[in-house]
Amino acid sequence: MRLRVIVYNVRGFRDGLERLVRLVGHFAPDVLLLNETGSRWRLRRFTKALGMDVSSDPWSPLRRRVKDAVLVRPPWTIVEHHQHRFEGGPWLYPRGALITTLERGEARLCAISTHLGLHPRERLAHARGLVALVGHVGAPIVAGGDLNEKPDGRAVGFLSERFRDAWLLGGDADGETFPADEPTARIDYLFVSESIVVERALVPPGPDAREASDHRPLVAELTLPGRE
């Protein structure tokens, strides 16, 4: 079964919904893993414009604001979700992972959106916590987000030992995503479990990709185990 996944830090939609809808809509993802989604009404408008369904984290101290979200395109459905908060970090900007279970017919998928901290030790603790959370999951896993770390970092290294880095399997060049206007760092990642085949990974070029956020999206074409 083919699956298109996008990982994207949208910076609260501050650079305009229209440009983001146009950019993401061009790729028509089945699963969209978002960071920094900001206000709930903007997230709802974005989701509706794309014709997708959404699960988002509920626990930001700023009650109307959301950080991480998982969007899916029918016939995929969200059947379960759990927001886990990582220990430590600032109260006003807590870090965590939104873990969702998706279904399409008999197919099941665990899709995770996460956004790691700004300090190396904090990120490594978050990565370890994330791996511990999904150790019992039997379904294929896609986990992505803004990890705030380059490929030689300890958190990325730890995750790469437990999962497979989609860019290394399906991308070319350096896969740099930040800053969007002239990327110099690969800090946005998609990790997949062993049973998932990565067909292709890309970081889109063009004016919308440069201007829609301060990050560029990461797009991956995957094949899941099993039949359609």
Z-matrix of the N, CA and C atoms (Angstrom, degrees):
N
C 1 1.462
C 2 1.527 1 109.60
N 3 1.314 2 116.86 1 127.32
C 4 1.465 3 121.19 2 179.67
C 5 1.525 4 110.40 3 -81.09
N 6 1.317 5 115.47 4 146.60
C 7 1.460 6 121.95 5 -178.57
C 8 1.519 7 108.53 6 -146.78
N 9 1.323 8 116.41 7 129.44
C 10 1.468 9 121.06 8 175.27
C 11 1.528 10 108.68 9 -107.67
N 12 1.322 11 115.52 10 125.32
C 13 1.462 12 121.98 11 -177.40
C 14 1.523 13 109.03 12 -121.77
N 15 1.330 14 115.88 13 137.88
C 16 1.463 15 121.44 14 173.60
C 17 1.524 16 109.07 15 -121.23
N 18 1.316 17 115.68 16 134.50
C 19 1.465 18 123.53 17 172.71
C 20 1.523 19 107.17 18 -108.86
N 21 1.363 20 116.56 19 129.23
C 22 1.465 21 117.09 20 -172.26
C 23 1.525 22 110.95 21 -154.73
N 24 1.326 23 116.22 22 126.16
C 25 1.461 24 122.76 23 168.10
C 26 1.529 25 106.63 24 -92.52
N 27 1.339 26 116.43 25 111.16
C 28 1.471 27 120.51 26 -171.13
C 29 1.531 28 113.51 27 -97.31
N 30 1.324 29 117.85 28 4.81
C 31 1.474 30 122.65 29 175.75
C 32 1.526 31 112.16 30 49.52
N 33 1.319 32 116.09 31 48.60
C 34 1.460 33 120.34 32 174.52
C 35 1.509 34 114.63 33 65.10
N 36 1.329 35 118.26 34 18.83
C 37 1.469 36 123.10 35 -178.09
C 38 1.531 37 111.79 36 58.90
N 39 1.332 38 116.54 37 23.49
C 40 1.467 39 119.83 38 -174.78
C 41 1.519 40 113.35 39 -68.93
N 42 1.321 41 117.21 40 -20.66
C 43 1.462 42 119.75 41 -178.42
C 44 1.522 43 112.79 42 -95.26
N 45 1.334 44 116.35 43 11.33
C 46 1.458 45 120.04 44 172.39
C 47 1.517 46 113.99 45 109.70
N 48 1.341 47 115.50 46 127.42
C 49 1.458 48 120.75 47 179.74
C 50 1.521 49 112.13 48 -66.87
N 51 1.321 50 117.00 49 -39.41
C 52 1.463 51 120.26 50 -173.40
C 53 1.524 52 111.35 51 -59.11
N 54 1.312 53 116.93 52 -44.73
C 55 1.463 54 120.46 53 -178.58
C 56 1.533 55 110.89 54 -66.32
N 57 1.336 56 116.33 55 -40.15
C 58 1.461 57 120.28 56 178.66
C 59 1.520 58 111.74 57 -66.02
N 60 1.327 59 116.48 58 -43.05
C 61 1.466 60 120.25 59 178.50
C 62 1.522 61 110.20 60 -61.86
N 63 1.312 62 116.58 61 -41.57
C 64 1.467 63 120.19 62 -179.84
C 65 1.529 64 111.04 63 -64.58
N 66 1.327 65 116.55 64 -44.14
C 67 1.461 66 120.51 65 -177.62
C 68 1.525 67 111.33 66 -67.75
N 69 1.324 68 116.85 67 -51.15
C 70 1.463 69 120.11 68 -178.74
C 71 1.522 70 110.80 69 -68.17
N 72 1.340 71 116.36 70 -40.72
C 73 1.457 72 119.93 71 -179.67
C 74 1.513 73 113.21 72 -61.22
N 75 1.314 74 117.44 73 -30.66
C 76 1.462 75 120.99 74 178.06
C 77 1.526 76 111.37 75 -59.01
N 78 1.330 77 116.34 76 -35.35
C 79 1.467 78 120.32 77 -177.80
C 80 1.529 79 112.96 78 -91.23
N 81 1.341 80 117.64 79 -13.98
C 82 1.470 81 122.43 80 177.15
C 83 1.530 82 111.72 81 46.08
N 84 1.329 83 118.26 82 62.67
C 85 1.463 84 119.49 83 -176.97
C 86 1.525 85 112.02 84 -69.75
N 87 1.322 86 115.44 85 152.13
C 88 1.462 87 120.94 86 170.42
C 89 1.521 88 110.52 87 -81.31
N 90 1.325 89 116.12 88 -35.18
C 91 1.464 90 122.74 89 -179.59
C 92 1.523 91 108.44 90 -134.57
N 93 1.327 92 115.66 91 134.10
C 94 1.460 93 122.04 92 -178.00
C 95 1.523 94 108.14 93 -127.54
N 96 1.330 95 116.75 94 118.67
C 97 1.458 96 123.06 95 -179.34
C 98 1.522 97 108.23 96 -104.49
N 99 1.343 98 116.49 97 111.82
C 100 1.462 99 121.75 98 -172.09
C 101 1.520 100 111.99 99 -111.12
N 102 1.332 101 115.23 100 148.36
C 103 1.461 102 123.55 101 169.83
C 104 1.522 103 109.19 102 -124.49
N 105 1.351 104 114.64 103 154.51
C 106 1.472 105 122.29 104 176.97
C 107 1.523 106 111.65 105 53.72
N 108 1.319 107 116.29 106 55.03
C 109 1.466 108 119.46 107 -176.47
C 110 1.525 109 113.31 108 -81.28
N 111 1.338 110 117.80 109 -16.06
C 112 1.457 111 119.10 110 172.69
C 113 1.517 112 114.00 111 72.62
N 114 1.321 113 117.35 112 -134.31
C 115 1.459 114 121.17 113 -171.84
C 116 1.522 115 111.75 114 -70.27
N 117 1.328 116 115.29 115 146.32
C 118 1.465 117 120.83 116 -177.95
C 119 1.517 118 111.72 117 -65.44
N 120 1.327 119 118.03 118 -36.44
C 121 1.468 120 118.40 119 -176.51
C 122 1.525 121 110.83 120 -69.47
N 123 1.317 122 117.58 121 -34.87
C 124 1.466 123 119.29 122 175.92
C 125 1.523 124 110.96 123 -67.46
N 126 1.321 125 116.44 124 -40.81
C 127 1.464 126 119.54 125 176.92
C 128 1.526 127 110.60 126 -62.03
N 129 1.319 128 117.47 127 -41.64
C 130 1.473 129 120.34 128 178.58
C 131 1.520 130 111.00 129 -63.24
N 132 1.328 131 116.92 130 -43.25
C 133 1.472 132 119.86 131 178.72
C 134 1.519 133 111.23 132 -62.72
N 135 1.311 134 116.13 133 -42.93
C 136 1.464 135 121.34 134 179.37
C 137 1.528 136 110.41 135 -61.98
N 138 1.322 137 116.04 136 -46.80
C 139 1.463 138 121.18 137 -179.58
C 140 1.523 139 110.95 138 -61.14
N 141 1.317 140 116.93 139 -45.64
C 142 1.466 141 121.15 140 -179.51
C 143 1.520 142 111.21 141 -63.52
N 144 1.331 143 117.04 142 -41.87
C 145 1.465 144 120.52 143 -178.90
C 146 1.525 145 111.88 144 -62.81
N 147 1.331 146 116.81 145 -29.94
C 148 1.462 147 120.96 146 -179.78
C 149 1.523 148 112.74 147 -89.19
N 150 1.335 149 117.57 148 -9.35
C 151 1.454 150 120.76 149 -177.60
C 152 1.516 151 112.74 150 70.17
N 153 1.325 152 116.94 151 35.08
C 154 1.459 153 121.91 152 -177.22
C 155 1.525 154 110.20 153 -116.38
N 156 1.329 155 116.38 154 170.72
C 157 1.458 156 123.59 155 173.34
C 158 1.522 157 108.25 156 -109.46
N 159 1.349 158 116.58 157 157.81
C 160 1.461 159 118.96 158 -170.99
C 161 1.517 160 111.90 159 -136.28
N 162 1.332 161 115.37 160 145.48
C 163 1.453 162 123.89 161 164.93
C 164 1.517 163 106.33 162 -125.01
N 165 1.333 164 116.88 163 133.82
C 166 1.462 165 119.36 164 -177.27
C 167 1.517 166 109.97 165 -138.38
N 168 1.333 167 116.32 166 160.38
C 169 1.459 168 120.27 167 -179.07
C 170 1.518 169 109.95 168 -77.29
N 171 1.345 170 117.61 169 143.44
C 172 1.462 171 121.04 170 -173.97
C 173 1.511 172 116.01 171 -104.87
N 174 1.348 173 119.21 172 1.15
C 175 1.452 174 116.25 173 -161.16
C 176 1.521 175 115.75 174 -111.96
N 177 1.310 176 119.51 175 18.98
C 178 1.462 177 119.10 176 175.56
C 179 1.528 178 109.67 177 -63.48
N 180 1.336 179 118.81 178 138.04
C 181 1.464 180 120.30 179 177.19
C 182 1.524 181 112.24 180 -56.91
N 183 1.334 182 117.58 181 -29.64
C 184 1.459 183 120.41 182 174.34
C 185 1.520 184 106.09 183 -84.79
N 186 1.313 185 117.77 184 98.34
C 187 1.462 186 123.48 185 -158.45
C 188 1.524 187 114.00 186 -57.24
N 189 1.300 188 117.91 187 -30.25
C 190 1.459 189 119.06 188 -175.44
C 191 1.525 190 112.17 189 -93.68
N 192 1.306 191 116.01 190 7.72
C 193 1.460 192 119.02 191 -177.14
C 194 1.525 193 110.96 192 -110.82
N 195 1.320 194 114.76 193 146.65
C 196 1.459 195 122.77 194 -176.95
C 197 1.522 196 107.91 195 -125.73
N 198 1.314 197 117.00 196 147.59
C 199 1.462 198 119.32 197 179.41
C 200 1.517 199 112.43 198 -108.45
N 201 1.339 200 116.62 199 -57.04
C 202 1.460 201 120.73 200 -177.22
C 203 1.524 202 110.25 201 -109.83
N 204 1.323 203 116.20 202 147.97
C 205 1.462 204 120.61 203 178.65
C 206 1.519 205 109.77 204 -150.82
N 207 1.329 206 115.13 205 151.72
C 208 1.462 207 123.26 206 172.38
C 209 1.520 208 107.39 207 -121.65
N 210 1.329 209 116.51 208 122.19
C 211 1.462 210 122.30 209 176.99
C 212 1.518 211 108.80 210 -110.95
N 213 1.338 212 116.26 211 142.96
C 214 1.464 213 120.78 212 178.41
C 215 1.517 214 109.57 213 -132.54
N 216 1.319 215 114.76 214 150.20
C 217 1.460 216 121.39 215 177.43
C 218 1.530 217 109.06 216 -103.12
N 219 1.350 218 117.36 217 127.98
C 220 1.462 219 119.05 218 175.00
C 221 1.525 220 110.30 219 -54.98
N 222 1.341 221 118.05 220 143.73
C 223 1.469 222 127.89 221 16.49
C 224 1.522 223 115.62 222 -85.19
N 225 1.329 224 119.75 223 3.76
C 226 1.455 225 119.77 224 171.75
C 227 1.523 226 109.53 225 -66.59
N 228 1.323 227 117.02 226 140.21
C 229 1.460 228 122.12 227 177.81
C 230 1.523 229 109.77 228 -130.15
N 231 1.326 230 115.74 229 151.28
C 232 1.462 231 122.04 230 175.92
C 233 1.524 232 107.45 231 -92.80
N 234 1.325 233 117.04 232 116.17
C 235 1.465 234 120.19 233 -176.39
C 236 1.524 235 112.11 234 -105.19
N 237 1.323 236 117.04 235 -15.06
C 238 1.461 237 120.20 236 -179.55
C 239 1.519 238 108.75 237 -160.35
N 240 1.331 239 116.60 238 144.73
C 241 1.460 240 119.14 239 174.30
C 242 1.524 241 110.18 240 -148.07
N 243 1.319 242 114.81 241 151.27
C 244 1.456 243 121.30 242 -179.49
C 245 1.520 244 108.73 243 -146.40
N 246 1.326 245 116.02 244 127.61
C 247 1.459 246 120.67 245 176.61
C 248 1.519 247 109.07 246 -99.35
N 249 1.318 248 116.49 247 121.57
C 250 1.458 249 120.89 248 178.28
C 251 1.519 250 108.95 249 -110.30
N 252 1.302 251 116.08 250 130.87
C 253 1.463 252 120.96 251 177.44
C 254 1.524 253 109.38 252 -98.12
N 255 1.327 254 115.95 253 126.68
C 256 1.458 255 120.24 254 176.14
C 257 1.521 256 109.98 255 -72.45
N 258 1.308 257 116.43 256 148.65
C 259 1.456 258 121.09 257 178.67
C 260 1.521 259 110.46 258 -72.41
N 261 1.330 260 114.98 259 149.82
C 262 1.459 261 120.53 260 178.59
C 263 1.516 262 111.43 261 79.04
N 264 1.318 263 115.49 262 -177.05
C 265 1.455 264 119.96 263 179.79
C 266 1.519 265 111.84 264 88.43
N 267 1.326 266 117.22 265 168.33
C 268 1.464 267 121.95 266 -176.15
C 269 1.521 268 112.22 267 -69.73
N 270 1.324 269 116.78 268 142.49
C 271 1.464 270 121.94 269 -179.37
C 272 1.523 271 111.16 270 -63.85
N 273 1.328 272 117.44 271 -40.70
C 274 1.460 273 119.80 272 -176.25
C 275 1.523 274 112.89 273 -76.08
N 276 1.330 275 117.16 274 -15.78
C 277 1.460 276 118.94 275 177.41
C 278 1.523 277 109.11 276 -137.89
N 279 1.325 278 116.87 277 68.49
C 280 1.462 279 120.07 278 -178.72
C 281 1.520 280 111.27 279 -67.31
N 282 1.307 281 115.88 280 149.81
C 283 1.463 282 121.73 281 178.78
C 284 1.519 283 109.28 282 -104.62
N 285 1.325 284 115.31 283 151.30
C 286 1.450 285 118.33 284 179.96
C 287 1.506 286 112.00 285 -170.71
N 288 1.321 287 114.74 286 -165.70
C 289 1.460 288 121.94 287 179.13
C 290 1.518 289 108.54 288 -139.34
N 291 1.315 290 116.39 289 130.86
C 292 1.459 291 122.38 290 174.47
C 293 1.527 292 106.93 291 -96.98
N 294 1.317 293 116.05 292 113.47
C 295 1.467 294 122.12 293 -174.44
C 296 1.521 295 108.54 294 -108.83
N 297 1.320 296 117.03 295 119.96
C 298 1.460 297 121.40 296 -177.51
C 299 1.523 298 110.39 297 -122.07
N 300 1.326 299 114.82 298 150.38
C 301 1.456 300 121.79 299 171.26
C 302 1.520 301 107.96 300 -108.85
N 303 1.322 302 116.65 301 125.35
C 304 1.459 303 122.76 302 -177.60
C 305 1.523 304 109.22 303 -113.77
N 306 1.346 305 114.88 304 149.77
C 307 1.457 306 120.33 305 176.62
C 308 1.515 307 110.47 306 -134.64
N 309 1.330 308 113.88 307 146.57
C 310 1.451 309 121.81 308 170.11
C 311 1.523 310 106.57 309 -145.45
N 312 1.332 311 115.93 310 103.58
C 313 1.451 312 119.07 311 -172.30
C 314 1.517 313 109.62 312 62.14
N 315 1.328 314 116.85 313 -124.50
C 316 1.456 315 120.95 314 178.82
C 317 1.526 316 112.52 315 -89.48
N 318 1.320 317 117.77 316 -5.85
C 319 1.468 318 121.31 317 -178.64
C 320 1.524 319 110.73 318 -81.10
N 321 1.324 320 116.00 319 139.89
C 322 1.461 321 122.66 320 175.77
C 323 1.524 322 109.11 321 -127.01
N 324 1.324 323 114.98 322 147.76
C 325 1.460 324 121.54 323 -178.24
C 326 1.516 325 108.71 324 -146.86
N 327 1.316 326 116.87 325 137.37
C 328 1.460 327 122.18 326 171.50
C 329 1.525 328 107.84 327 -98.38
N 330 1.335 329 116.98 328 117.90
C 331 1.466 330 122.32 329 -178.73
C 332 1.525 331 108.89 330 -116.34
N 333 1.325 332 116.13 331 128.36
C 334 1.462 333 121.76 332 -173.02
C 335 1.521 334 110.04 333 -126.82
N 336 1.333 335 115.44 334 129.50
C 337 1.459 336 121.35 335 171.38
C 338 1.521 337 108.08 336 -110.42
N 339 1.328 338 116.73 337 128.11
C 340 1.458 339 120.22 338 -178.37
C 341 1.523 340 110.23 339 -142.07
N 342 1.327 341 115.28 340 156.53
C 343 1.465 342 122.05 341 -178.56
C 344 1.523 343 106.73 342 -141.24
N 345 1.323 344 116.46 343 106.75
C 346 1.458 345 120.09 344 -173.86
C 347 1.523 346 112.13 345 -81.84
N 348 1.334 347 115.12 346 168.32
C 349 1.454 348 121.96 347 -172.97
C 350 1.519 349 114.33 348 -75.24
N 351 1.336 350 115.19 349 -178.67
C 352 1.460 351 121.49 350 -174.67
C 353 1.523 352 113.17 351 -91.87
N 354 1.332 353 117.89 352 -14.76
C 355 1.461 354 120.66 353 -175.62
C 356 1.524 355 110.15 354 -109.98
N 357 1.340 356 118.08 355 140.51
C 358 1.466 357 121.40 356 -174.60
C 359 1.525 358 114.16 357 -54.48
N 360 1.325 359 118.13 358 -46.03
C 361 1.464 360 120.30 359 -178.10
C 362 1.526 361 110.67 360 -65.20
N 363 1.323 362 115.56 361 -39.53
C 364 1.460 363 120.72 362 177.81
C 365 1.533 364 110.49 363 -62.77
N 366 1.325 365 116.97 364 -44.32
C 367 1.469 366 120.63 365 -179.31
C 368 1.527 367 111.52 366 -62.39
N 369 1.320 368 116.93 367 -41.85
C 370 1.459 369 119.77 368 180.00
C 371 1.527 370 110.66 369 -63.57
N 372 1.327 371 116.67 370 -41.19
C 373 1.467 372 119.83 371 176.87
C 374 1.523 373 110.77 372 -62.57
N 375 1.325 374 116.52 373 -40.33
C 376 1.466 375 120.21 374 178.04
C 377 1.526 376 110.89 375 -63.90
N 378 1.322 377 117.22 376 -43.46
C 379 1.465 378 120.68 377 179.81
C 380 1.523 379 110.77 378 -61.77
N 381 1.316 380 116.66 379 -42.40
C 382 1.462 381 120.04 380 177.91
C 383 1.522 382 111.09 381 -64.23
N 384 1.323 383 116.10 382 -40.43
C 385 1.456 384 119.56 383 178.17
C 386 1.515 385 112.39 384 -63.53
N 387 1.331 386 116.34 385 -39.75
C 388 1.459 387 120.51 386 179.75
C 389 1.524 388 111.04 387 -63.97
N 390 1.319 389 117.16 388 -45.36
C 391 1.467 390 120.43 389 179.61
C 392 1.529 391 110.63 390 -62.19
N 393 1.330 392 116.82 391 -39.97
C 394 1.463 393 119.64 392 178.42
C 395 1.525 394 111.59 393 -63.61
N 396 1.316 395 116.82 394 -35.79
C 397 1.464 396 120.85 395 -178.56
C 398 1.519 397 112.65 396 -64.79
N 399 1.325 398 117.50 397 -35.01
C 400 1.466 399 120.19 398 -172.77
C 401 1.523 400 112.49 399 -105.24
N 402 1.321 401 116.78 400 12.01
C 403 1.452 402 119.60 401 -178.77
C 404 1.512 403 113.61 402 -61.85
N 405 1.333 404 117.00 403 -26.33
C 406 1.466 405 121.36 404 -177.45
C 407 1.521 406 113.09 405 -93.75
N 408 1.319 407 118.19 406 -4.59
C 409 1.465 408 121.57 407 -173.29
C 410 1.528 409 109.82 408 -72.30
N 411 1.333 410 116.02 409 128.55
C 412 1.452 411 120.32 410 179.93
C 413 1.508 412 114.39 411 -92.88
N 414 1.336 413 117.06 412 -20.72
C 415 1.464 414 121.45 413 -178.28
C 416 1.528 415 110.54 414 -79.27
N 417 1.338 416 117.71 415 159.74
C 418 1.468 417 120.16 416 171.16
C 419 1.529 418 110.50 417 -56.99
N 420 1.327 419 116.63 418 149.00
C 421 1.464 420 122.02 419 -174.61
C 422 1.519 421 110.59 420 -122.29
N 423 1.334 422 116.19 421 134.83
C 424 1.461 423 122.66 422 164.32
C 425 1.523 424 106.58 423 -121.56
N 426 1.313 425 117.06 424 125.73
C 427 1.461 426 122.06 425 -177.57
C 428 1.517 427 108.47 426 -133.09
N 429 1.331 428 116.50 427 125.17
C 430 1.452 429 118.26 428 -176.49
C 431 1.505 430 113.09 429 -149.87
N 432 1.328 431 114.24 430 165.57
C 433 1.445 432 119.92 431 176.34
C 434 1.517 433 112.21 432 159.21
N 435 1.322 434 113.21 433 -175.56
C 436 1.462 435 122.64 434 176.23
C 437 1.525 436 107.22 435 -82.19
N 438 1.320 437 117.30 436 108.45
C 439 1.461 438 120.99 437 -177.73
C 440 1.524 439 112.89 438 -93.61
N 441 1.340 440 117.46 439 -2.73
C 442 1.468 441 120.99 440 178.70
C 443 1.528 442 111.92 441 54.25
N 444 1.333 443 116.76 442 33.72
C 445 1.454 444 119.60 443 -175.90
C 446 1.523 445 110.37 444 -153.36
N 447 1.326 446 115.81 445 141.22
C 448 1.463 447 121.24 446 176.98
C 449 1.534 448 109.99 447 -78.98
N 450 1.338 449 117.25 448 167.37
C 451 1.469 450 120.29 449 -174.23
C 452 1.525 451 115.57 450 -59.16
N 453 1.334 452 118.40 451 -22.23
C 454 1.462 453 119.25 452 -179.44
C 455 1.527 454 112.80 453 -88.69
N 456 1.337 455 117.86 454 6.59
C 457 1.456 456 121.43 455 -179.72
C 458 1.521 457 112.60 456 -75.95
N 459 1.330 458 116.39 457 160.19
C 460 1.466 459 121.25 458 -175.43
C 461 1.523 460 112.20 459 -71.20
N 462 1.325 461 117.65 460 -36.70
C 463 1.467 462 119.66 461 179.43
C 464 1.520 463 110.70 462 -66.73
N 465 1.328 464 116.50 463 -44.56
C 466 1.468 465 120.39 464 177.53
C 467 1.524 466 109.97 465 -62.33
N 468 1.328 467 116.75 466 -41.67
C 469 1.456 468 120.33 467 178.05
C 470 1.515 469 112.20 468 -61.19
N 471 1.327 470 116.36 469 -41.61
C 472 1.465 471 120.37 470 179.25
C 473 1.527 472 110.84 471 -63.92
N 474 1.322 473 117.26 472 -46.00
C 475 1.465 474 120.42 473 179.27
C 476 1.524 475 111.38 474 -64.97
N 477 1.323 476 116.51 475 -35.07
C 478 1.467 477 120.34 476 -179.31
C 479 1.523 478 112.15 477 -67.82
N 480 1.327 479 117.08 478 -22.67
C 481 1.463 480 120.29 479 176.46
C 482 1.524 481 111.65 480 -77.45
N 483 1.333 482 117.07 481 -23.77
C 484 1.470 483 121.18 482 -177.09
C 485 1.520 484 112.67 483 -101.03
N 486 1.329 485 116.02 484 -28.86
C 487 1.460 486 122.12 485 179.81
C 488 1.526 487 108.64 486 -128.42
N 489 1.326 488 115.52 487 -175.93
C 490 1.465 489 120.47 488 177.48
C 491 1.522 490 109.14 489 -114.87
N 492 1.300 491 115.85 490 135.33
C 493 1.462 492 123.55 491 -179.00
C 494 1.529 493 108.48 492 -79.38
N 495 1.332 494 116.88 493 113.57
C 496 1.468 495 121.14 494 -174.28
C 497 1.524 496 112.03 495 -59.93
N 498 1.334 497 116.87 496 -35.02
C 499 1.466 498 118.24 497 -178.54
C 500 1.524 499 111.53 498 -65.43
N 501 1.302 500 117.10 499 -40.98
C 502 1.461 501 119.92 500 -179.46
C 503 1.526 502 111.65 501 -65.82
N 504 1.317 503 117.03 502 -25.49
C 505 1.462 504 121.18 503 -178.61
C 506 1.520 505 113.21 504 -89.96
N 507 1.339 506 117.20 505 -29.89
C 508 1.458 507 118.52 506 -172.71
C 509 1.508 508 116.32 507 -132.10
N 510 1.332 509 117.86 508 -0.65
C 511 1.454 510 120.31 509 -177.48
C 512 1.514 511 112.69 510 -101.46
N 513 1.334 512 114.82 511 170.01
C 514 1.456 513 119.68 512 171.21
C 515 1.532 514 107.87 513 -131.42
N 516 1.304 515 117.37 514 174.61
C 517 1.467 516 122.38 515 -173.94
C 518 1.529 517 108.74 516 59.09
N 519 1.339 518 116.83 517 -148.80
C 520 1.458 519 120.51 518 -172.33
C 521 1.522 520 114.07 519 -100.14
N 522 1.322 521 118.46 520 -13.36
C 523 1.460 522 120.94 521 178.90
C 524 1.512 523 114.18 522 68.32
N 525 1.327 524 117.50 523 27.68
C 526 1.467 525 120.62 524 -176.34
C 527 1.530 526 110.97 525 -72.06
N 528 1.321 527 116.38 526 136.81
C 529 1.467 528 121.78 527 -174.56
C 530 1.525 529 114.01 528 -122.35
N 531 1.330 530 118.20 529 -8.89
C 532 1.466 531 120.32 530 -173.57
C 533 1.528 532 110.15 531 -143.30
N 534 1.360 533 116.54 532 140.71
C 535 1.465 534 128.46 533 -10.55
C 536 1.522 535 111.26 534 -73.51
N 537 1.315 536 116.55 535 156.27
C 538 1.461 537 120.89 536 -169.57
C 539 1.524 538 113.60 537 -62.63
N 540 1.341 539 117.46 538 -35.16
C 541 1.464 540 118.92 539 -175.16
C 542 1.526 541 111.98 540 -69.14
N 543 1.329 542 116.74 541 -31.85
C 544 1.464 543 120.98 542 178.67
C 545 1.531 544 107.92 543 -155.05
N 546 1.331 545 117.57 544 79.95
C 547 1.469 546 121.14 545 -170.26
C 548 1.528 547 113.43 546 -62.11
N 549 1.320 548 114.92 547 135.34
C 550 1.465 549 121.61 548 177.38
C 551 1.527 550 111.85 549 -128.47
N 552 1.346 551 118.16 550 -4.12
C 553 1.466 552 120.72 551 -175.45
C 554 1.525 553 110.67 552 -138.79
N 555 1.321 554 116.27 553 136.73
C 556 1.461 555 121.24 554 172.31
C 557 1.519 556 107.48 555 -94.91
N 558 1.332 557 116.29 556 102.54
C 559 1.463 558 120.66 557 -179.29
C 560 1.527 559 112.29 558 -125.17
N 561 1.325 560 118.07 559 -2.25
C 562 1.464 561 122.42 560 176.74
C 563 1.528 562 108.19 561 -108.66
N 564 1.338 563 116.60 562 131.45
C 565 1.457 564 121.06 563 -168.99
C 566 1.524 565 111.36 564 -134.93
N 567 1.325 566 114.25 565 155.92
C 568 1.457 567 121.85 566 165.76
C 569 1.521 568 107.30 567 -128.49
N 570 1.317 569 115.63 568 124.08
C 571 1.460 570 121.68 569 175.22
C 572 1.523 571 109.18 570 -110.39
N 573 1.323 572 116.33 571 142.50
C 574 1.463 573 120.90 572 -178.07
C 575 1.523 574 109.23 573 -131.45
N 576 1.332 575 115.54 574 155.38
C 577 1.459 576 120.24 575 177.15
C 578 1.523 577 110.82 576 -77.82
N 579 1.304 578 115.49 577 169.13
C 580 1.462 579 122.66 578 -170.22
C 581 1.524 580 112.93 579 -60.60
N 582 1.323 581 117.76 580 -32.53
C 583 1.466 582 120.83 581 -174.30
C 584 1.527 583 113.68 582 -77.12
N 585 1.327 584 117.64 583 -8.75
C 586 1.466 585 121.82 584 -177.66
C 587 1.526 586 109.90 585 -94.45
N 588 1.327 587 115.64 586 132.40
C 589 1.464 588 121.49 587 177.50
C 590 1.527 589 109.08 588 -95.18
N 591 1.315 590 117.82 589 128.24
C 592 1.464 591 122.66 590 176.11
C 593 1.525 592 108.10 591 -93.18
N 594 1.330 593 115.82 592 113.56
C 595 1.463 594 120.70 593 -179.28
C 596 1.524 595 111.59 594 -84.32
N 597 1.344 596 115.03 595 -39.42
C 598 1.467 597 119.21 596 -176.12
C 599 1.513 598 109.18 597 -162.43
N 600 1.315 599 116.97 598 148.84
C 601 1.459 600 122.48 599 172.16
C 602 1.516 601 108.25 600 -138.83
N 603 1.335 602 116.11 601 141.25
C 604 1.465 603 119.49 602 -178.57
C 605 1.518 604 110.97 603 -149.86
N 606 1.320 605 115.10 604 154.10
C 607 1.463 606 123.63 605 170.03
C 608 1.519 607 106.22 606 -111.97
N 609 1.337 608 118.32 607 113.54
C 610 1.463 609 120.29 608 -172.10
C 611 1.526 610 113.25 609 -64.01
N 612 1.332 611 116.61 610 143.23
C 613 1.462 612 121.92 611 170.58
C 614 1.530 613 109.32 612 -91.16
N 615 1.316 614 116.24 613 -173.58
C 616 1.456 615 121.10 614 171.68
C 617 1.512 616 113.97 615 100.65
N 618 1.342 617 116.95 616 165.89
C 619 1.464 618 121.70 617 -174.46
C 620 1.520 619 113.90 618 -63.95
N 621 1.331 620 118.52 619 -39.02
C 622 1.463 621 119.09 620 179.17
C 623 1.523 622 111.13 621 -63.96
N 624 1.319 623 117.48 622 -41.39
C 625 1.465 624 121.22 623 178.67
C 626 1.528 625 111.18 624 -64.76
N 627 1.331 626 117.26 625 -31.37
C 628 1.472 627 120.98 626 179.54
C 629 1.519 628 112.12 627 -76.60
N 630 1.337 629 117.37 628 -30.69
C 631 1.462 630 120.16 629 -166.68
C 632 1.525 631 114.80 630 -113.99
N 633 1.333 632 119.09 631 -11.21
C 634 1.464 633 120.49 632 -174.09
C 635 1.525 634 112.66 633 -74.61
N 636 1.332 635 118.20 634 -24.06
C 637 1.458 636 123.31 635 -179.62
C 638 1.522 637 107.55 636 -158.75
N 639 1.341 638 116.27 637 -179.24
C 640 1.464 639 118.55 638 173.95
C 641 1.528 640 111.72 639 -88.78
N 642 1.332 641 117.54 640 -5.54
C 643 1.460 642 123.58 641 171.14
C 644 1.520 643 108.68 642 -113.80
N 645 1.321 644 116.23 643 157.43
C 646 1.458 645 120.55 644 167.06
C 647 1.526 646 108.87 645 -97.31
N 648 1.327 647 116.85 646 152.04
C 649 1.464 648 118.68 647 178.13
C 650 1.521 649 111.48 648 -76.06
N 651 1.315 650 114.89 649 157.44
C 652 1.461 651 122.77 650 170.83
C 653 1.522 652 107.37 651 -111.27
N 654 1.320 653 116.88 652 124.48
C 655 1.465 654 122.65 653 -177.30
C 656 1.522 655 108.48 654 -113.42
N 657 1.333 656 116.65 655 132.90
C 658 1.463 657 120.39 656 179.67
C 659 1.520 658 110.69 657 -133.29
N 660 1.312 659 115.15 658 136.34
C 661 1.467 660 123.00 659 173.50
C 662 1.525 661 107.58 660 -102.05
N 663 1.327 662 116.06 661 121.31
C 664 1.453 663 121.57 662 -174.49
C 665 1.524 664 111.05 663 -123.05
N 666 1.309 665 115.55 664 159.83
C 667 1.458 666 121.87 665 168.68
C 668 1.521 667 108.13 666 -123.19
N 669 1.342 668 115.52 667 122.86
C 670 1.455 669 121.27 668 178.98
C 671 1.523 670 110.05 669 -88.00
N 672 1.326 671 117.07 670 155.31
C 673 1.460 672 118.89 671 176.51
C 674 1.525 673 111.10 672 -67.38
N 675 1.325 674 117.33 673 151.34
C 676 1.454 675 121.47 674 178.66
C 677 1.505 676 112.23 675 97.54
N 678 1.336 677 115.73 676 -179.79
C 679 1.454 678 122.77 677 -177.17
C 680 1.514 679 110.59 678 -97.96
N 681 1.364 680 115.15 679 166.38
C 682 1.464 681 120.70 680 176.84
C 683 1.528 682 109.97 681 -61.05
